[in-house]
Amino acid sequence: MGVTPLERNNVQLNGAGQQPMMFAHGFGCDQTMWRFLIPYFEDRFQVVSFDYVGCGQSDFSEFDAQRYSSLQGYAREVVEIARAANLKDIIFVGHSVSSMIGYLAARMAPDLFSHLILIVPSACYINEPPYYEGGFAREDLEGLLDLMEKNDLGWAGFLAPLVVQNADRPELSQELQDSFCAADPTIARRFAETTFLSDNRKDLSPIDPPPLIIQCRDDRIAPRSAIEFVHQKLDGSTLECLPIGGHCPHMTHPAETAAAIDSYLRREKLPRTP
Amino acid sequence: MSALPSISTGNPSLFGIIRTDRDCRITEINPTLSDWAGFEADELVGKRFDALLDGAGGLYFDAHCLPSLEIGHQLEEIYLSLVTKSGEPLPVLINACRHGDTGQCWFEFGLVRMKRRARVEDELLRTKKLAVQGNEAKARFLGMITHELRNPLQSMTMSVDLLLEGSLGPLTPTQRELLESCQEAGSNLSHLINDILDFAGLQSGKVSIQIETISANDCLTRAESLLKPRIESSEISFETEYLSNDVKLNGDPRRIQQILLNLVTNAIKFTPPGGKITARLLATEQTISFEVEDTGCGIEESNLAKIFEAFVQVGKNETRTMGIGLGLAISRDLAHAMGGRIEVRSTPDLGSVFSLIFPQSIQ
C-alpha cells in the first residue's frame, strides 16, 4: 500500500478556524520556519503546514528526481496534499520558491485555492542582462552547489547544534532542534538546482483575486527588481515592502509580517464565514 | 547591545570575529578579521554580513545559514569564502551563534582561515567526482557492450542447438564433436557476458535482488544438483555436509546459487585431479555459513585481498583457464547486497576455504 500525501509530506493540520491557510516553506528549510508566524492566524483559520519530500520529516524514500526536476512537480505535490486533506478555499502562503510553486498550483487546480500570499517571490533568480536582474549569475548557482557539497557534513552542524537556552522561548524545543533544516544532501542539491534554475517569467499572468506580495528592503535572494517583475506581471497585486533585511521576514519579524498579511486579509474579508 | 567585552581593540587574536545586529548588519569586527579581509572596521560597520561574501556564498548564507541562526541554532564548521578588499577569496571555517532572544538578538561569528585545507578539500572533491563519473561511465559502457554481444551469441547458440538436435539432418561424429565444442564455447561466453552485465549492474547499483526467507539445507541441495555435471567431469571428489538442524536465512536463492557455483567452480579450477572439495554448512547462534573447502594450490597471503578485486586473476599460469576475474568481485558484491559477506582463509599448496556468511533469519 502506498504512502498517502499526508504521511509523505508530514502534513500538520491545526488551528481553530474553518478556512484553510496553507504554509509552504522555501529552499533550505522545512515547515518549522513558520513557527513564529502561524500563531497569529491559528485562532481564525485552519492552519496547514507540510514538508516537501526531502525536507524536514517528510518521507525521503518518496523522492522522485524526475518529478522534482521542475517546480511543476512541486506544485503537483501541493495539489495532492490539498486534495488528500479535503481542503477548499485555501489561502496559500508561500515563502521564496514556494511563492511560484503556489502560483503554479493555483493555476493547476483553481477550484482549490482562494487567495495567494507570496513572501519574497521571484520568477527567475538568474540575471539575463541587460533587461532582467534576477540577482545571480549562473556561476553563483554552481558555486552554491559546490558550497552545499563542501558543507555536506556541515548540514549535520545544523542538525545537532546547541540551541540557545532561553526561558522566554519555550517553543525552541528538542523537536525543533532536531528537525529544523533537516535535509538529505542529494535531495537538497536537487531542490537547489530546480529552484535556482527555474524560470517562470512566462508563466506569470494576472490571477484573480490579485495576490499579496511581501518584499524585504534588503533581500539578496529576491532583490527588488525580481519582485517588481512579479508585481507587474500579476496585475493588480498588492506589494508590501517591509523595512527588514534578509530573506525570511516571517522568521525574523513575524509581527510585522503578520500585520502586512492581516491588512490584506481584512481588505479581502477573510476568513470567509460559511 | 553586546554584553560581551568589545572585540574591536586589544591584542591580535588567532581568530577573526564579526558581530552583527539582528538584521545581520556588522556592528564590530576584531583587528584580526580586519587584517585578513583588508578592511578597516569603519569600512564594514553598517554593512550586511553577506557583503563580505560572493554570490554563491550570499545565496547559501541567506537561504540556509541565517534562518538557522535566527531560529536559535548555533552554526558549526560552516565553510564559506569571504572576498577581501582586494577581491581575493578567503576560505574560512565559521562557527556562529545568536545572543539574546528574537526581539533583542544579535549574532556573533568566529572565523578560522583555511586556505591550505580548502585547497586539499577542493582537490578531494574533484577527484571524488571524477571517480564517480568514471565508475558510472564504465558501468554504462559495460552494460552497452554486453547487450551488443548477447544478440549475435544467442543467434549462434540457437543455430548450434538446432543442428545438434538433428533438426536439419543427421550429423557425422566429427561434425557432432565440432558442434559440441561450439556449444560449450558459446555457453562459456554466455556466462562471461552475464558476469560482465552483473558486474556493471552492481557497480551502478542496478542489480536485482529478491530477498526471501529460505532454508540453508535447501540452498546447498540445489547447489549440489547444479554442480553435479561439472564435478563428475573433473577427477575431484566432492562431499557435502548438511545441518542436522536446518536454519533459515534471508537471501535471494538465485543469487546464493550464483555465489556457490562461483566458489565451487573456482575450487575445481584450482584443485588438481585426485583432490577433494567439501561444501558444508555451519551455524552459530547468530550466523549461517556456506563453506567451500578445497585441497588445491592455495593462495598466498599477499593475494588474499586482491582476489576479490575485479579483473584480477591470481594463480599459476597453467591453472588459469576461462574467465576474466570477475567471479569473486561479483560474489562479494552480491553477498553484500544481501546483508552477508565472503571471507577466505588459505594455506599455499594445501588449499583454501571460502565462507559465504549470513546472519540467521529472525523468526
Interface residues (C-beta under 8 A of the other chain):
Chain A: G26 F27 G28 C29 T32 M33 R35 F36 S96 F136 A137 E139 D140 L141 E142 G143 L144 D146 L147 M148 E149 K150 N151 L153 G154 G157 F158 P161 L162 V163 V164 N166 D168 R169 L172 L176 Q177 F180 C181 F196 D218 D219 R220 I221 I244 G245 G246 H247 C248 M251 T252
Chain B: R22 D23 C24 R25 R48 D50 D54 G55 A56 G57 G58 L59 Y60 D62 A63 H64 L66 P67 S68 E70 I71 G72 H73 Q74 L75 E76 E77 I78 Y79 L80 C97 R98 H99 D101 T102 E121 L125
